[in-house]
């Protein structure tokens, strides 16, 4: 049995994570890709061929995308449920998507949220309590978040957003341009435990508001994309 580092959480409580058995293999370089070009049903295929199928849940429906199709979320209960363990064991990663915010998003609504609950997770919110776009990752609850912030996203149009992490540095991009970075990130999805059981687009693992938005071309990588690679995605 291996004990991960003890992290401080709210109200001075502490949580200890235990990894039992063999740690998960890090995800492949291209771990999942949802084009959202389906027009019926509730499943979104994984174009990488790794079988990480996603599922439309609640008030999520198909709509026209930036290119091809997209998923529209109603802001009430609509979200996309990602496959389990899409970033299990990851020590490097990139998440990238096109998103269109339909109206001003509520504070703490999520673009994505992946983890094992409110103690160990990583998320991107269009509006944090600071009023800014925020990426955060933690293995010790909200009080132990490591963050990157930037100006809020525009609404009513397609915007490309990406988070790339590797070797202690997390970089936040919008429309292919770096808008923020943190060079002192020490938490990785590998610290969440062997089973990352929750992953969403448009939904938080906290009781936060749902996001009213549309998503197109959501990608997960098990490596750190370069600035040029992110810019290329934003031009495609």
C-alpha positions as CSV (number, residue, x, y, z in Angstrom):
1,X,0.0,0.0,0.0
2,X,1.3,3.5,-0.9
3,X,0.2,6.6,0.8
4,X,0.0,9.8,-1.3
5,X,1.0,13.1,0.4
6,X,-1.3,14.4,3.0
7,X,-3.0,17.6,1.9
8,X,-4.8,20.3,4.0
9,X,-8.4,20.8,3.2
10,X,-11.2,23.1,4.6
11,X,-11.5,23.6,8.3
12,X,-8.0,22.1,8.9
13,X,-9.2,18.6,8.2
14,X,-6.9,16.2,6.4
15,X,-7.5,13.5,3.9
16,X,-5.2,10.5,3.1
17,X,-5.4,8.7,-0.3
18,X,-4.4,5.1,-0.5
19,X,-3.4,3.4,-3.7
20,X,-3.9,-0.3,-3.5
21,X,-2.8,-2.7,-6.2
22,X,-1.0,-1.8,-9.4
23,X,-1.1,2.0,-10.3
24,X,-2.9,2.7,-13.6
25,X,-0.9,3.0,-16.8
26,X,-0.7,6.6,-17.9
27,X,-3.2,7.5,-20.7
28,X,-2.1,7.3,-24.3
29,X,-0.7,10.4,-26.1
30,X,-4.2,11.0,-27.6
31,X,-6.5,9.6,-25.0
32,X,-10.0,10.6,-26.2
33,X,-11.6,12.7,-29.0
34,X,-15.3,13.6,-29.2
35,X,-16.2,15.2,-32.5
36,X,-19.9,15.4,-31.5
37,X,-21.0,14.8,-35.1
38,X,-23.7,12.3,-34.1
39,X,-27.2,13.5,-34.8
40,X,-29.2,11.0,-32.7
41,X,-28.9,8.8,-29.7
42,X,-27.1,9.6,-26.4
43,X,-23.6,8.4,-27.0
44,X,-20.6,10.3,-28.4
45,X,-18.0,8.1,-30.0
46,X,-14.3,8.3,-29.2
47,X,-12.6,9.0,-32.5
48,X,-9.2,7.9,-31.2
49,X,-10.4,4.3,-31.2
50,X,-9.6,3.8,-27.4
51,X,-13.2,3.2,-26.6
52,X,-13.7,6.2,-24.2
53,X,-17.3,6.8,-25.3
54,X,-19.1,9.7,-23.7
55,X,-22.8,10.0,-22.9
56,X,-25.3,12.9,-23.3
57,X,-27.2,13.3,-20.0
58,X,-30.2,15.3,-18.9
59,X,-31.0,18.2,-21.1
60,X,-28.1,17.7,-23.6
61,X,-29.0,17.5,-27.3
62,X,-27.4,17.5,-30.7
63,X,-27.1,20.8,-32.6
64,X,-25.0,22.4,-35.3
65,X,-21.4,22.9,-34.4
66,X,-18.6,25.1,-35.5
67,X,-17.9,22.4,-38.0
68,X,-20.3,19.5,-38.3
69,X,-22.2,18.7,-35.2
70,X,-22.0,19.7,-31.5
71,X,-23.7,19.2,-28.2
72,X,-26.0,21.8,-26.7
73,X,-26.5,21.9,-22.9
74,X,-29.7,23.6,-21.5
75,X,-28.1,25.1,-18.4
76,X,-30.6,23.2,-16.1
77,X,-29.4,19.6,-16.0
78,X,-27.8,19.0,-19.3
79,X,-24.2,17.7,-19.4
80,X,-21.9,15.2,-21.0
81,X,-20.6,12.3,-18.9
82,X,-17.1,11.4,-19.9
83,X,-15.7,7.8,-19.7
84,X,-14.2,6.7,-16.5
85,X,-10.4,6.9,-16.0
86,X,-9.8,9.1,-19.1
87,X,-6.9,10.7,-17.2
88,X,-6.1,8.0,-14.6
89,X,-2.4,7.8,-13.9
90,X,-1.6,11.0,-15.9
91,X,1.5,13.0,-15.1
92,X,1.0,15.1,-18.2
93,X,-2.1,16.1,-20.1
94,X,-3.9,18.5,-22.4
95,X,-7.6,19.2,-22.6
96,X,-8.9,21.2,-25.5
97,X,-12.4,22.1,-26.9
98,X,-14.5,24.6,-28.7
99,X,-17.2,26.1,-26.5
100,X,-19.9,28.6,-27.1
101,X,-21.3,30.2,-23.9
102,X,-25.0,30.9,-24.4
103,X,-25.5,33.9,-22.2
104,X,-23.6,35.0,-19.1
105,X,-22.5,31.8,-17.2
106,X,-23.3,31.5,-13.5
107,X,-20.4,31.6,-11.1
108,X,-18.8,28.1,-10.7
109,X,-20.5,26.6,-13.7
110,X,-18.1,24.2,-15.4
111,X,-16.6,23.7,-18.8
112,X,-15.1,20.5,-17.6
113,X,-14.7,18.8,-14.2
114,X,-12.8,15.5,-13.8
115,X,-11.9,13.7,-10.6
116,X,-13.1,11.5,-7.7
117,X,-15.3,14.0,-5.9
118,X,-15.0,17.4,-4.2
119,X,-11.6,16.6,-2.6
120,X,-9.6,15.4,-5.7
121,X,-10.5,17.0,-9.0
122,X,-9.5,19.3,-11.8
123,X,-11.9,21.8,-13.5
124,X,-12.2,24.7,-15.8
125,X,-14.9,27.3,-14.9
126,X,-15.8,30.3,-17.1
127,X,-16.5,32.4,-14.0
128,X,-14.8,31.8,-10.6
129,X,-15.5,33.8,-7.5
130,X,-12.8,36.2,-8.8
131,X,-14.9,36.9,-11.9
132,X,-12.3,35.3,-14.0
133,X,-11.8,32.2,-16.1
134,X,-10.1,29.6,-13.8
135,X,-8.4,26.3,-14.2
136,X,-7.8,24.5,-10.9
137,X,-6.5,21.2,-9.7
138,X,-6.4,19.8,-6.2
139,X,-6.0,16.6,-4.2
140,X,-6.9,18.3,-0.9
141,X,-10.2,20.1,-1.5
142,X,-11.0,23.7,-2.4
143,X,-8.5,25.1,0.1
144,X,-5.6,23.4,-1.6
145,X,-6.4,24.3,-5.2
146,X,-3.5,25.2,-7.6
147,X,-4.8,27.7,-10.1
148,X,-4.4,29.5,-13.4
149,X,-6.7,32.5,-14.1
150,X,-7.4,34.7,-17.1
151,X,-10.0,37.2,-18.4
152,X,-13.5,35.8,-18.9
153,X,-14.5,34.2,-22.2
154,X,-16.7,36.0,-24.7
155,X,-20.3,34.8,-25.0
156,X,-22.4,34.0,-28.0
157,X,-19.5,32.8,-30.2
158,X,-17.3,29.8,-30.5
159,X,-14.1,30.1,-28.5
160,X,-11.2,27.5,-28.4
161,X,-10.0,26.8,-24.9
162,X,-7.2,24.5,-23.8
163,X,-5.2,23.6,-20.7
164,X,-1.8,22.0,-21.1
165,X,0.2,20.6,-18.2
166,X,3.6,19.0,-17.8
167,X,6.7,19.1,-15.6
168,X,5.0,21.3,-13.0
169,X,3.7,23.9,-15.4
170,X,0.0,24.4,-16.4
171,X,-0.8,26.8,-19.2
172,X,-4.2,28.1,-20.1
173,X,-5.0,29.1,-23.7
174,X,-7.9,30.8,-25.4
175,X,-8.3,30.9,-29.2
176,X,-4.7,29.5,-29.5
177,X,-3.1,32.2,-27.4
178,X,-1.6,31.7,-24.0
179,X,-3.5,33.7,-21.4
180,X,-2.1,32.4,-18.1
181,X,0.3,30.0,-16.5
182,X,1.4,28.5,-13.2
183,X,4.9,27.1,-12.9
184,X,4.5,25.7,-9.4
185,X,1.8,23.0,-9.9
186,X,2.5,19.9,-7.9
187,X,-0.8,18.0,-8.2
188,X,-1.5,15.7,-11.1
189,X,-4.4,13.3,-12.0
190,X,-2.1,10.5,-10.9
191,X,-2.6,11.8,-7.3
192,X,-6.4,11.3,-7.5
193,X,-6.1,7.5,-7.0
194,X,-6.4,4.5,-9.2
195,X,-10.0,5.1,-10.3
196,X,-11.1,8.5,-11.7
197,X,-14.8,7.8,-11.5
198,X,-16.3,11.2,-12.5
199,X,-15.8,13.4,-15.6
200,X,-18.2,15.9,-17.0
201,X,-18.6,18.7,-19.5
202,X,-21.0,21.4,-18.3
203,X,-21.4,19.9,-14.8
204,X,-19.6,20.3,-11.5
205,X,-18.8,17.7,-8.9
206,X,-20.0,20.3,-6.3
207,X,-23.7,21.4,-6.3
208,X,-22.8,24.3,-8.6
209,X,-25.0,25.6,-11.5
210,X,-25.0,23.8,-14.8
211,X,-23.5,25.5,-17.8
212,X,-25.7,26.7,-20.7
213,X,-23.4,26.3,-23.7
214,X,-22.5,24.2,-26.8
215,X,-19.4,22.0,-27.1
216,X,-17.6,20.9,-30.3
217,X,-14.4,18.8,-30.8
218,X,-13.5,17.9,-27.2
219,X,-10.0,16.4,-27.0
220,X,-8.0,14.8,-24.2
221,X,-4.3,14.1,-24.5
222,X,-2.0,12.2,-22.2
223,X,0.9,14.6,-23.0
224,X,1.6,18.3,-23.0
225,X,0.8,20.0,-26.3
226,X,3.1,22.7,-27.3
227,X,1.9,26.3,-27.9
228,X,2.2,25.7,-31.6
229,X,0.1,22.6,-31.4
230,X,-2.6,24.4,-29.4
231,X,-2.6,27.2,-31.9
232,X,-3.0,24.8,-34.8
233,X,-6.1,23.3,-33.1
234,X,-7.5,26.7,-32.7
235,X,-7.1,27.4,-36.4
236,X,-8.5,24.1,-37.6
